[in-house]
């Protein structure tokens, strides 16, 4: 996984640092932003959401598993 400062990651993803902070806090989980963050970090979205990350602590384990399940299904539909 690549490492970025919060500001440089926000710039690379094309969102404000405020939006990125909301994502990190689990308050703004738009798929398009999650996909862009995962791409910038050179990981898939499932890895992004399943990482041991205290900023996702607002989501229950069940919610995380449900999101990962949905994202796996979506990723399988996307062209390579």
C-alpha positions, -999 to +999 in steps of 0.1 A: +000+000+000+013+034-009+016+061+018+003+096+014-003+126+036-040+133+041-038+164+019-018+147-009-042+117-009-072+141-010-056+158-040-049+125-058-084+113-052-099+146-062-117+155-030-112+180-003-093+171+028-125+177+047-143+150+026-114+126+032-116+132+070-153+123+068-145+091+049-119+082+075-144+088+102-170+066+085-194+094+078-191+097+040-188+063+024-196+071-013-185+042-034-169+065-060-147+080-033-138+047-018-129+033-052-107+064-059-090+061-025-084+024-030-069+030-065-046+058-051-034+034-024-030+006-049-053-017-030-089-029-036-119-015-018-124-047+002-088-044+016-095-007+023-126-015+044-113-046+060-081-031+072-076-028+109-085+009+109-098+027+140-113+054+118-139+029+107-148+022+143-182+038+138-192+009+116-203-024+133-186-056+122-218-066+105-219-034+085-183-038+075-190-074+063-221-063+044-202-035+027-173-058+018-198-084+004-215-058-017-182-044-030-169-078-039-200-083-060-196-049-076-159-055-083-168-088-101-191-068-124-165-042-133-143-047-164-106-052-158 
